[in-house]
Amino acid sequence: MNKNNKNFLANGVMLNAYPDSIGKNLNDLVTLLEKKELINTFSYCYLLPTFFNSDLDRGFSIIDYNLNEDLVSNEDLKALKNLSIQLKFDIVLNHLSVASPQFKDLLENGEKSIYKDFFINWNDFWKNHGKLNEEKIVIPYQNYLEKLFMRKSGLPILKVPFPDGTEKPYWNTFYQEITYKKFTKDDFLSIDKISERQKIFICKKINNAIEKKTAIETIDFEENNYLKENILQIIQKNKHFLGQMDVNAKSELVWDFYEETLQKLKTFGCKILRLDAFAYLHKEVGETNFFNKPGTWHYLERIQQIASKNDLIVLPEIHAEYGLHLHDEVAQKGYYFYDFFLPGLLIHTLETKNNVALIHWINEIVTKKYNTINMLGCHDGIPILDLKGKEFNYKYQNGLLKDSEIDDLMDIIIKRGGRIKNLYDASGKKLSYYQINATFFSALGEDEQKLLLARAIQLFMPGIPQVWYLDLFAGKNDYEAADKAGNGGHKEINRTTISMEEIEKSMAKSVVSKQLQMIQLRNNLSAFSGQINYENATKEILKITWKNKSSFATLNANIINNSFSISYKEKNIKNTLNF
């Protein structure tokens, strides 16, 4: 990619946060960035999609792409522009909320809705390619099922109740949430010839299952089981559901929606467009539902064309095993990609006191001229799947780490409180681990020196460094938030909101001020717009130098004791910082 064209990002550091990660809203985050300690610290800001109107998965279930006025104002956007901070937003390509105008129209008008084909009716998609089960859901034939890639246990569907009383299964790859109100005996008046005692017993059974989040269908009503069908019908009429409904990219209405959305994001000041879950967008009978080819490439190129018209830089988000080399294919087509390999490699490097795997990855980035955005922590988990070899074959020549090294990495983070996220097949059987949810600080054993060294290495890596707000303030695992969020709420362990009062106290901490000092150097030194040179004299010593004409910046790190120094020269002024 030509560094002089409009599709290249200038040197700088990116802050990553929700609009309400710091304080109560985006205005509080702006207030922080306006503090003298943070002026010229960040060139970019990645604001997660609670920036828009959403209802599930902390923003990634989009209702519409209008400003969430509870958290964001146009004045906030003007203030960020005055700080010369460029913005990065998500477009969630694969799905929209059931509360979106499009899905609500479908629910209201059914077959007569103009959005009838905007979403994917599971049974229509698999018609003639499977058999109906007792619940009137098409189960694809085994040769099709075994190609499906699941992000949750079971089939990727949500049964949606329509006004005519029917329930229809719609494709739902990611999150769904079904809730029930507590029942009283009056809810069962329509069932003839049952006593008050029976009604009270039935209510107790149901409400106990709701409280314990037990599957409603598995309730044993004991001597009242002969009424179970009637009871379940009443329960289903009183359920409330949320879901991220997969869109049908074969519909031109979907592409009209993308056109409109990208134009809107440009008006908000968007510079970088992260394509969330884009690899799941293209679906074809007989093909995998994750990055099938050539369909995924065709869709990506079509999005790129819309983005180019709006002067947006596209960043495809893709989690896949290193051994599949999808990252390489994405890079060869001229796109930036997320360096999801770095977080796990850094923890491995610091825990094993061995930089060989890290140097191997740096060498690949440099020699293949990848354009990346890297990170320590983020709104998601610490990637583990990405370090693997091809198709769950963990041989070292295929992956960035050996299978035993990945296992050791997982054990370390889990023992420090991390929570694992897995992948499943269509039957609900676990296929593989996916990621571990933890703050990066807790994953490092809450060792401040390790966090500082990890940050220094990240800042000297090729690519644009993205800084998760909680890492900056050495945030610890939030077990209470993860537990409160219930099933699927593991990500909340690393999404704690920090109050403005807590920010003020944290600014005085050494681990915060030293990170800010390093970030400011990375954001402003001209050396980082030049060339990188890295040395691997021993597995315990890491040396990385950036040079641009007479300016330079050098990281010297001792992996054994985690001590390091940063030497730099800018405008004939030399300095060395020891950590």
Backbone torsions as a table, in degrees:
resi	resn	phi	psi	omega
1	MET	NA	131.5	-177.7
2	ASN	-71.3	119.8	-176.5
3	LYS	-69.0	-11.4	-179.3
4	ASN	-95.1	-3.3	-178.9
5	ASN	-93.2	172.6	-173.8
6	LYS	-73.2	-8.0	178.6
7	ASN	-92.9	11.8	179.2
8	PHE	-112.7	138.6	179.1
9	LEU	-89.4	131.8	176.2
10	ALA	-69.4	158.3	177.9
11	ASN	-53.8	139.7	177.8
12	GLY	164.9	168.3	-178.5
13	VAL	-112.0	145.3	-175.6
14	MET	-113.0	129.5	172.4
15	LEU	-90.4	140.8	-178.0
16	ASN	-124.3	123.0	-177.7
17	ALA	-163.2	162.3	166.1
18	TYR	-79.9	157.7	176.6
19	PRO	-58.1	-24.6	179.2
20	ASP	-115.2	25.6	176.3
21	SER	-68.6	-35.1	-177.6
22	ILE	-119.6	113.6	-175.6
23	GLY	76.9	-146.5	-173.2
24	LYS	-104.6	-18.4	-175.4
25	ASN	-163.0	-178.5	-176.8
26	LEU	-63.6	-29.7	179.2
27	ASN	-60.8	-36.9	177.4
28	ASP	-66.9	-38.3	176.2
29	LEU	-64.4	-40.6	177.2
30	VAL	-61.6	-42.2	178.7
31	THR	-58.1	-41.1	177.2
32	LEU	-63.2	-46.1	-177.3
33	LEU	-67.4	-20.5	178.2
34	GLU	-84.2	-9.7	178.6
35	LYS	-64.9	146.7	-176.3
36	LYS	-60.1	-29.5	-179.9
37	GLU	-68.5	-17.9	-175.8
38	LEU	-116.6	1.4	177.1
39	ILE	-61.5	132.9	-179.5
40	ASN	64.0	23.0	178.5
41	THR	-87.1	-35.1	-177.8
42	PHE	-127.1	140.8	175.8
43	SER	-101.6	-20.6	-177.7
44	TYR	-134.1	156.0	174.7
45	CYS	-139.7	122.1	177.1
46	TYR	-97.6	107.8	-179.6
47	LEU	-98.8	120.6	-177.0
48	LEU	-70.8	162.4	-161.8
49	PRO	-76.2	10.7	163.2
50	THR	-68.6	-7.1	169.3
51	PHE	-55.4	-30.9	179.1
52	PHE	-103.5	-178.8	177.1
53	ASN	-83.2	123.4	-174.9
54	SER	-150.1	172.0	-174.8
55	ASP	-143.7	1.3	-174.7
56	LEU	-159.5	158.4	175.3
57	ASP	56.0	40.0	176.8
58	ARG	44.6	50.6	172.0
59	GLY	108.1	-21.1	-173.4
60	PHE	-86.5	6.4	169.8
61	SER	-110.7	89.7	-170.4
62	ILE	-79.5	130.7	170.8
63	ILE	-85.7	-52.1	172.1
64	ASP	-156.6	166.1	-176.3
65	TYR	-97.0	33.6	171.0
66	ASN	-88.1	160.4	179.7
67	LEU	-61.3	134.2	170.5
68	ASN	-77.5	96.6	-170.9
69	GLU	-67.9	-11.9	174.2
70	ASP	-72.5	-22.6	-174.7
71	LEU	-121.0	-22.8	-168.0
72	VAL	-133.9	144.9	174.7
73	SER	-134.6	161.3	176.3
74	ASN	-62.8	-30.2	178.5
75	GLU	-64.7	-37.0	176.6
76	ASP	-61.5	-41.7	-179.0
77	LEU	-66.5	-37.7	176.7
78	LYS	-65.3	-39.5	-179.8
79	ALA	-64.4	-41.1	177.6
80	LEU	-64.2	-39.0	177.3
81	LYS	-63.6	-39.7	178.7
82	ASN	-65.9	-24.8	177.0
83	LEU	-85.7	3.8	-178.4
84	SER	61.0	33.5	177.9
85	ILE	-100.9	121.8	178.5
86	GLN	-90.4	150.5	-169.2
87	LEU	-107.6	147.4	173.9
88	LYS	-121.9	131.5	179.0
89	PHE	-128.0	166.1	172.8
90	ASP	-98.7	143.9	155.2
91	ILE	-115.3	124.4	-177.0
92	VAL	-88.6	91.5	-169.2
93	LEU	-66.0	-36.0	-169.2
94	ASN	-79.2	-23.6	-171.1
95	HIS	-154.9	163.2	173.4
96	LEU	-134.4	162.7	180.0
97	SER	-72.1	153.9	171.9
98	VAL	-63.2	-18.9	178.9
99	ALA	-90.3	3.7	177.0
100	SER	-66.1	153.0	177.8
101	PRO	-56.0	-34.4	-177.9
102	GLN	-67.7	-46.0	-177.9
103	PHE	-73.6	-34.0	177.5
104	LYS	-63.4	-37.6	176.8
105	ASP	-64.4	-40.3	177.7
106	LEU	-62.1	-43.7	-180.0
107	LEU	-63.8	-38.1	-176.5
108	GLU	-75.6	-39.4	-171.1
109	ASN	-110.0	-7.0	176.3
110	GLY	55.1	-130.3	-177.2
111	GLU	-61.5	-21.3	-178.2
112	LYS	-88.0	-4.9	-178.0
113	SER	-68.6	139.5	175.1
114	ILE	-67.5	-15.9	179.7
115	TYR	-99.6	20.7	-178.5
116	LYS	-54.2	-39.2	-178.2
117	ASP	-102.7	11.5	-179.1
118	PHE	-73.0	-31.3	178.5
119	PHE	-114.4	175.2	-171.4
120	ILE	-110.1	105.9	171.8
121	ASN	-71.0	114.7	-174.4
122	TRP	-56.0	-46.1	-178.1
123	ASN	-66.0	-37.7	177.4
124	ASP	-65.9	-40.2	-178.5
125	PHE	-61.5	-42.3	-174.0
126	TRP	-97.0	10.0	179.9
127	LYS	-55.1	132.2	-178.8
128	ASN	70.6	9.0	179.2
129	HIS	-126.9	20.3	179.5
130	GLY	-174.5	-172.0	-179.5
131	LYS	-125.7	145.0	176.3
132	LEU	-71.6	135.1	173.9
133	ASN	-95.0	-172.7	-177.0
134	GLU	-63.6	-25.5	179.8
135	GLU	-90.4	10.4	178.4
136	LYS	62.5	38.3	173.9
137	ILE	-113.1	132.2	177.9
138	VAL	-72.6	122.6	173.8
139	ILE	-97.8	111.5	-178.1
140	PRO	-56.9	150.4	176.0
141	TYR	-59.5	153.6	-171.7
142	GLN	-55.4	-38.8	-178.1
143	ASN	-65.3	-21.7	174.2
144	TYR	-88.0	-41.4	-177.7
145	LEU	-59.2	-41.9	-173.8
146	GLU	-68.3	-10.7	177.5
147	LYS	-92.9	-8.3	-177.7
148	LEU	-79.3	141.2	-175.1
149	PHE	-112.7	113.6	-170.3
150	MET	-102.3	136.3	175.3
151	ARG	-97.1	-3.1	176.2
152	LYS	-151.4	166.3	-177.8
153	SER	-69.8	137.9	176.6
154	GLY	89.1	-178.1	179.6
155	LEU	-64.9	145.5	-178.9
156	PRO	-82.4	67.5	-177.7
157	ILE	-135.2	159.2	169.2
158	LEU	-132.7	122.9	178.3
159	LYS	-79.9	118.7	-172.0
160	VAL	-106.4	125.6	178.4
161	PRO	-78.7	128.2	178.1
162	PHE	-100.6	159.4	-176.7
163	PRO	-58.1	-25.7	-179.0
164	ASP	-79.6	3.8	177.4
165	GLY	93.9	-7.8	178.8
166	THR	-84.6	158.3	173.0
167	GLU	-118.7	132.3	-178.2
168	LYS	-125.2	136.4	-179.9
169	PRO	-82.8	127.1	176.3
170	TYR	-117.0	147.3	-176.9
171	TRP	-64.1	127.2	-174.5
172	ASN	-142.9	85.6	-173.8
173	THR	-67.0	-38.9	-170.9
174	PHE	-106.4	-128.7	-167.7
175	TYR	-78.4	147.8	167.3
176	GLN	-143.1	156.5	179.8
177	GLU	-144.7	118.3	178.9
178	ILE	-114.4	124.9	-179.0
179	THR	-125.1	155.6	179.5
180	TYR	-128.2	142.7	173.4
181	LYS	-75.5	157.3	175.7
182	LYS	-68.4	142.2	-175.1
183	PHE	-100.0	150.7	172.0
184	THR	-120.5	166.2	-177.4
185	LYS	-61.9	-24.5	-179.9
186	ASP	-68.2	-18.9	178.7
187	ASP	-68.9	-13.2	-175.1
188	PHE	-114.3	23.8	179.2
189	LEU	-65.1	-25.1	-177.0
190	SER	-74.3	-12.4	178.5
191	ILE	-88.1	118.7	-175.8
192	ASP	-74.1	148.7	167.8
193	LYS	58.1	42.9	168.7
194	ILE	-122.1	147.3	-173.3
195	SER	-82.3	167.4	175.0
196	GLU	-59.8	-39.5	179.8
197	ARG	-61.1	-42.0	178.6
198	GLN	-63.9	-43.6	-179.4
199	LYS	-61.1	-43.3	-179.7
200	ILE	-64.9	-41.0	179.0
201	PHE	-63.5	-44.7	-179.4
202	ILE	-62.0	-44.7	179.2
203	CYS	-60.7	-42.4	-178.9
204	LYS	-62.0	-42.9	179.6
205	LYS	-62.5	-46.1	-177.4
206	ILE	-66.3	-47.8	-176.6
207	ASN	-66.3	-32.2	176.0
208	ASN	-66.4	-39.7	178.2
209	ALA	-66.8	-39.4	178.3
210	ILE	-62.9	-44.2	-178.3
211	GLU	-65.2	-37.7	-178.4
212	LYS	-89.4	0.2	-179.7
213	LYS	57.6	39.2	175.3
214	THR	-85.8	146.0	179.1
215	ALA	-59.5	126.5	-176.8
216	ILE	-58.4	-38.5	-175.6
217	GLU	-64.8	-18.6	-175.6
218	THR	-94.1	1.9	-177.9
219	ILE	-64.0	132.9	174.5
220	ASP	-97.5	109.7	-179.7
221	PHE	-89.4	11.3	175.3
222	GLU	54.5	-122.7	-175.9
223	GLU	-67.8	-8.1	178.8
224	ASN	-98.5	10.3	-177.6
225	ASN	-63.4	-21.0	176.8
226	TYR	-66.3	-15.8	178.5
227	LEU	-98.5	2.7	-169.1
228	LYS	-58.2	-41.5	-179.0
229	GLU	-60.9	-43.9	178.4
230	ASN	-65.6	-41.0	-179.7
231	ILE	-62.3	-45.8	-178.3
232	LEU	-64.6	-35.1	177.1
233	GLN	-61.3	-41.4	178.5
234	ILE	-67.3	-41.7	179.8
235	ILE	-61.4	-45.9	-176.1
236	GLN	-62.4	-32.2	179.9
237	LYS	-70.5	-15.1	-176.2
238	ASN	-112.0	19.5	-179.3
239	LYS	-94.9	153.6	176.7
240	HIS	-120.2	134.8	-176.4
241	PHE	-132.7	148.2	171.1
242	LEU	-125.0	153.0	178.4
243	GLY	-169.5	152.4	175.1
244	GLN	-96.8	99.1	-171.1
245	MET	-88.7	124.3	-178.9
246	ASP	-62.3	135.5	178.1
247	VAL	-89.8	157.9	-179.6
248	ASN	-99.4	98.6	-175.0
249	ALA	-72.1	-0.3	172.5
250	LYS	-82.2	-9.0	177.8
251	SER	-88.2	129.7	178.4
252	GLU	-66.8	-23.7	176.6
253	LEU	-63.0	-32.4	177.3
254	VAL	-65.4	-42.0	-179.8
255	TRP	-71.6	-31.8	172.1
256	ASP	-62.0	-39.8	178.2
257	PHE	-64.3	-41.9	177.1
258	TYR	-62.2	-43.1	178.3
259	GLU	-56.6	-49.9	-178.6
260	GLU	-63.1	-40.4	-176.6
261	THR	-67.2	-44.9	-179.1
262	LEU	-65.3	-36.1	175.2
263	GLN	-62.9	-40.0	-179.5
264	LYS	-66.4	-44.0	-178.9
265	LEU	-63.1	-33.9	177.0
266	LYS	-61.2	-39.8	180.0
267	THR	-66.8	-23.6	177.8
268	PHE	-81.2	-5.9	-179.8
269	GLY	99.5	16.9	-178.0
270	CYS	-64.8	134.5	173.7
271	LYS	-112.7	-42.0	-177.7
272	ILE	-116.1	132.6	-178.7
273	LEU	-113.9	107.8	177.3
274	ARG	-83.5	125.9	-179.3
275	LEU	-93.2	93.3	-177.3
276	ASP	-73.4	132.1	174.1
277	ALA	57.2	27.7	-177.1
278	PHE	-64.2	-28.2	-175.2
279	ALA	-71.2	-10.8	177.8
280	TYR	-96.1	-4.5	-169.9
281	LEU	-68.3	-44.8	-176.1
282	HIS	-83.9	121.6	-178.8
283	LYS	-125.0	135.7	-177.6
284	GLU	-146.7	132.5	177.6
285	VAL	-58.2	130.1	179.3
286	GLY	90.3	-2.6	179.0
287	GLU	-118.3	161.0	173.3
288	THR	-63.4	152.5	177.5
289	ASN	-93.2	13.0	176.8
290	PHE	-128.5	113.9	175.7
291	PHE	51.4	49.9	173.6
292	ASN	-76.7	152.6	-172.5
293	LYS	-123.7	144.8	6.0
294	PRO	-89.2	1.1	-173.4
295	GLY	-54.5	-43.7	-179.5
296	THR	-62.0	-39.4	178.6
297	TRP	-65.0	-39.6	179.4
298	HIS	-62.3	-43.3	179.1
299	TYR	-66.3	-40.6	-179.6
300	LEU	-62.7	-42.0	178.7
301	GLU	-65.1	-36.5	179.7
302	ARG	-67.1	-40.6	175.1
303	ILE	-64.1	-41.2	178.9
304	GLN	-58.3	-40.5	179.6
305	GLN	-63.7	-41.1	177.2
306	ILE	-66.6	-41.8	179.9
307	ALA	-63.1	-41.4	-179.3
308	SER	-61.1	-38.4	178.1
309	LYS	-62.4	-24.0	-178.6
310	ASN	-108.5	15.3	177.5
311	ASP	56.4	40.7	179.8
312	LEU	-108.3	141.3	174.8
313	ILE	-92.7	125.0	-175.3
314	VAL	-88.5	134.2	177.6
315	LEU	-126.4	96.2	178.8
316	PRO	-69.1	131.8	178.6
317	GLU	-96.1	119.7	-177.8
318	ILE	-143.0	124.2	171.9
319	HIS	-106.0	117.3	177.6
320	ALA	-156.8	158.6	178.8
321	GLU	-58.3	139.2	176.5
322	TYR	-52.1	-40.0	-175.8
323	GLY	-63.6	-18.5	176.3
324	LEU	-76.5	-20.8	178.2
325	HIS	59.2	29.2	175.1
326	LEU	-66.1	-32.8	177.4
327	HIS	-59.6	-37.6	179.9
328	ASP	-69.1	-40.0	178.9
329	GLU	-65.3	-42.3	178.2
330	VAL	-61.3	-44.6	-179.4
331	ALA	-64.2	-40.2	-178.7
332	GLN	-63.9	-24.6	178.3
333	LYS	-88.1	6.8	172.1
334	GLY	93.9	10.1	-177.6
335	TYR	-95.8	151.3	163.1
336	TYR	-69.3	156.2	169.3
337	PHE	-143.7	158.1	177.8
338	TYR	-72.8	132.7	173.5
339	ASP	-84.6	78.6	178.0
340	PHE	-77.6	-3.5	179.9
341	PHE	-81.3	-29.6	-171.2
342	LEU	-63.2	-45.2	-176.1
343	PRO	-55.3	-48.8	179.7
344	GLY	-67.0	-38.6	179.0
345	LEU	-63.3	-38.2	180.0
346	LEU	-66.9	-43.6	178.8
347	ILE	-63.8	-43.5	177.0
348	HIS	-57.6	-45.2	-178.3
349	THR	-61.2	-46.9	-175.6
350	LEU	-73.4	-31.5	-177.8
351	GLU	-82.2	-32.6	-179.1
352	THR	-94.4	-8.1	-177.1
353	LYS	59.5	41.5	-173.4
354	ASN	-145.2	119.4	-174.3
355	ASN	-100.1	8.6	-172.7
356	VAL	-60.2	-48.6	-178.8
357	ALA	-64.2	-38.6	179.5
358	LEU	-64.6	-45.4	178.7
359	ILE	-61.7	-38.7	177.5
360	HIS	-57.6	-43.5	-178.7
361	TRP	-70.9	-41.9	177.1
362	ILE	-58.0	-43.3	-179.0
363	ASN	-61.3	-39.4	179.3
364	GLU	-66.2	-43.8	179.7
365	ILE	-58.6	-45.8	-174.8
366	VAL	-71.7	-48.5	-175.2
367	THR	-68.6	-32.8	180.0
368	LYS	-93.4	0.4	175.1
369	LYS	56.5	44.9	176.9
370	TYR	-68.6	145.8	168.9
371	ASN	-107.0	115.1	-171.8
372	THR	-127.0	160.2	163.6
373	ILE	-118.8	123.6	-175.5
374	ASN	-113.5	174.0	-176.0
375	MET	-162.5	168.3	164.4
376	LEU	-99.3	-77.1	175.1
377	GLY	-102.2	172.1	176.5
378	CYS	-160.6	-174.8	-179.0
379	HIS	-66.7	-17.8	-179.4
380	ASP	-97.3	-154.9	-179.9
381	GLY	-98.8	-175.5	174.4
382	ILE	-84.1	116.7	-174.0
383	PRO	-64.3	134.9	176.3
384	ILE	-120.9	-44.2	177.9
385	LEU	-49.9	-39.6	-173.0
386	ASP	-61.6	-22.4	-176.5
387	LEU	-82.8	-7.6	-172.8
388	LYS	-75.9	168.4	169.8
389	GLY	-85.3	-174.1	-174.3
390	LYS	-68.9	132.7	172.9
391	GLU	49.8	48.6	176.6
392	PHE	63.5	21.0	172.5
393	ASN	-95.1	110.2	-167.9
394	TYR	-91.1	16.8	-178.9
395	LYS	-60.8	141.7	-171.8
396	TYR	-58.4	-37.2	-177.5
397	GLN	-67.8	-14.8	179.6
398	ASN	-101.0	-25.1	-177.7
399	GLY	-116.8	170.6	176.6
400	LEU	-78.9	-25.3	175.4
401	LEU	-131.0	155.6	173.9
402	LYS	-71.1	161.3	179.5
403	ASP	-61.0	-39.5	179.6
404	SER	-65.5	-34.3	179.2
405	GLU	-70.9	-37.5	176.2
406	ILE	-65.5	-42.7	177.8
407	ASP	-59.8	-44.2	178.7
408	ASP	-63.0	-41.1	178.6
409	LEU	-60.4	-45.7	179.1
410	MET	-62.6	-44.4	-179.1
411	ASP	-58.7	-43.3	-178.9
412	ILE	-61.0	-49.5	-175.4
413	ILE	-68.8	-39.6	179.7
414	ILE	-66.0	-40.6	177.5
415	LYS	-63.0	-24.8	178.3
416	ARG	-92.7	14.6	172.2
417	GLY	104.0	0.3	-179.6
418	GLY	-69.0	156.0	-178.9
419	ARG	-121.9	130.5	-170.0
420	ILE	-88.3	144.0	175.0
421	LYS	-115.6	130.6	-175.7
422	ASN	-113.9	170.0	173.0
423	LEU	-112.2	153.2	-173.8
424	TYR	-133.2	162.5	169.6
425	ASP	-95.8	-177.5	-173.7
426	ALA	-65.1	-23.9	-179.7
427	SER	-84.0	-6.1	-177.5
428	GLY	95.6	0.5	178.7
429	LYS	-75.1	134.9	178.7
430	LYS	-65.7	129.1	176.0
431	LEU	-94.6	-45.9	-172.6
432	SER	-166.4	161.2	167.4
433	TYR	-69.3	161.3	-178.7
434	TYR	-125.9	-58.6	179.2
435	GLN	-153.4	167.6	174.9
436	ILE	-118.8	132.0	-179.4
437	ASN	-95.1	118.4	-179.8
438	ALA	-168.2	156.7	168.9
439	THR	-72.4	152.4	-178.8
440	PHE	-65.8	-34.4	179.1
441	PHE	-63.4	-46.2	178.8
442	SER	-67.2	-34.9	177.9
443	ALA	-62.9	-26.5	177.6
444	LEU	-91.3	14.2	179.4
445	GLY	76.3	19.2	-179.3
446	GLU	54.9	41.6	178.3
447	ASP	-99.4	112.3	-174.1
448	GLU	-64.2	-37.0	-179.4
449	GLN	-67.1	-38.7	176.6
450	LYS	-63.7	-40.5	179.4
451	LEU	-63.2	-41.9	179.2
452	LEU	-63.7	-42.2	179.5
453	LEU	-67.6	-40.9	177.1
454	ALA	-59.8	-42.0	178.6
455	ARG	-64.5	-43.1	-179.3
456	ALA	-61.2	-44.7	179.6
457	ILE	-63.8	-43.2	177.8
458	GLN	-56.9	-45.3	-176.9
459	LEU	-67.0	-24.5	178.4
460	PHE	-94.6	-3.2	176.4
461	MET	-70.9	153.7	170.6
462	PRO	-62.5	145.8	177.6
463	GLY	111.0	176.6	177.8
464	ILE	-89.4	119.5	179.7
465	PRO	-76.9	128.3	175.9
466	GLN	-107.7	130.0	-173.5
467	VAL	-113.8	114.8	175.8
468	TRP	-72.1	129.0	-173.2
469	TYR	-53.5	-37.6	-175.7
470	LEU	-71.1	-32.6	174.9
471	ASP	-63.9	-40.1	-178.7
472	LEU	-57.4	-34.6	-178.3
473	PHE	-104.4	22.0	176.4
474	ALA	50.9	50.9	-179.2
475	GLY	-69.4	144.4	-179.7
476	LYS	-104.5	162.3	179.0
477	ASN	-53.0	131.1	179.4
478	ASP	-103.5	85.3	-176.3
479	TYR	-67.9	-35.9	-179.3
480	GLU	-61.3	-43.8	-179.6
481	ALA	-66.0	-40.9	-180.0
482	ALA	-65.4	-41.0	179.4
483	ASP	-67.5	-41.5	-178.6
484	LYS	-64.0	-32.8	-178.3
485	ALA	-72.9	-14.4	175.5
486	GLY	72.6	-157.0	-177.9
487	ASN	-59.7	126.4	-178.7
488	GLY	84.7	2.3	-177.2
489	GLY	-95.6	16.2	-175.8
490	HIS	-58.7	-29.0	-176.4
491	LYS	-68.0	-22.0	-178.5
492	GLU	-66.1	-9.9	177.8
493	ILE	-63.0	-21.0	-174.6
494	ASN	-127.0	33.2	-176.9
495	ARG	-134.0	27.1	-176.7
496	THR	-63.0	131.3	173.4
497	THR	-77.2	133.9	179.8
498	ILE	-105.0	125.8	-179.7
499	SER	-72.9	161.2	178.7
500	MET	-63.4	-32.8	177.2
501	GLU	-65.4	-42.4	178.3
502	GLU	-66.1	-35.0	177.7
503	ILE	-61.8	-45.3	-179.3
504	GLU	-58.8	-42.5	179.1
505	LYS	-67.8	-39.3	-176.4
506	SER	-68.4	-30.9	-176.7
507	MET	-59.9	-24.1	-178.7
508	ALA	-85.5	-9.6	-178.0
509	LYS	-75.5	141.4	-178.4
510	SER	-59.9	-41.2	-177.1
511	VAL	-65.0	-25.9	177.7
512	VAL	-83.2	-50.9	-176.6
513	SER	-62.9	-36.4	179.1
514	LYS	-70.0	-37.4	175.2
515	GLN	-63.3	-44.1	180.0
516	LEU	-61.6	-39.0	178.7
517	GLN	-61.1	-44.6	179.7
518	MET	-68.5	-40.5	-179.6
519	ILE	-63.3	-40.4	179.3
520	GLN	-63.7	-38.6	175.9
521	LEU	-62.7	-47.4	-178.9
522	ARG	-62.6	-34.4	-176.7
523	ASN	-76.8	-25.1	-169.0
524	ASN	-119.5	-23.1	-178.5
525	LEU	-69.8	131.6	-179.6
526	SER	-68.5	-19.1	180.0
527	ALA	-56.4	-34.7	-175.7
528	PHE	-76.0	-2.4	171.6
529	SER	-96.1	6.3	-177.2
530	GLY	-104.4	-136.6	-175.1
531	GLN	-109.5	150.3	-179.2
532	ILE	-104.7	143.9	173.2
533	ASN	-134.9	133.8	-177.1
534	TYR	-132.6	142.9	-178.1
535	GLU	-121.0	147.4	179.1
536	ASN	-132.8	62.7	-178.1
537	ALA	-61.4	-43.6	175.5
538	THR	-140.7	164.9	-179.4
539	LYS	-71.9	-14.3	-178.1
540	GLU	-96.6	-13.5	-176.7
541	ILE	-116.8	132.0	179.9
542	LEU	-123.0	128.7	178.4
543	LYS	-133.3	122.0	178.9
544	ILE	-129.2	131.9	-179.7
545	THR	-126.5	135.8	170.5
546	TRP	-111.3	136.5	-178.9
547	LYS	-138.1	136.1	177.5
548	ASN	-141.9	102.7	-174.7
549	LYS	57.1	-121.4	-176.5
550	SER	-89.1	-5.9	-179.3
551	SER	-91.3	145.8	176.4
552	PHE	-150.2	163.0	172.2
553	ALA	-146.0	130.5	-176.4
554	THR	-128.6	131.6	172.4
555	LEU	-103.5	123.1	172.2
556	ASN	-115.0	116.1	-174.5
557	ALA	-126.3	136.3	174.7
558	ASN	-102.0	108.4	-175.2
559	ILE	-71.7	-19.5	-178.7
560	ILE	-70.3	-50.5	-176.7
561	ASN	-109.5	3.0	176.6
562	ASN	67.3	15.2	174.4
563	SER	-82.5	152.4	179.3
564	PHE	-159.5	163.4	175.7
565	SER	-135.1	154.3	174.7
566	ILE	-125.2	117.2	176.2
567	SER	-108.2	140.4	-179.8
568	TYR	-151.6	159.6	176.0
569	LYS	-136.0	129.7	178.1
570	GLU	-144.1	122.7	179.8
571	LYS	53.3	48.3	176.4
572	ASN	66.6	10.3	175.7
573	ILE	-104.9	121.7	179.6
574	LYS	-105.6	149.2	177.7
575	ASN	-157.5	154.3	174.5
576	THR	-132.3	130.0	178.1
577	LEU	-111.4	128.9	179.5
578	ASN	-106.9	135.3	-178.0
579	PHE	-126.1	NA	NA
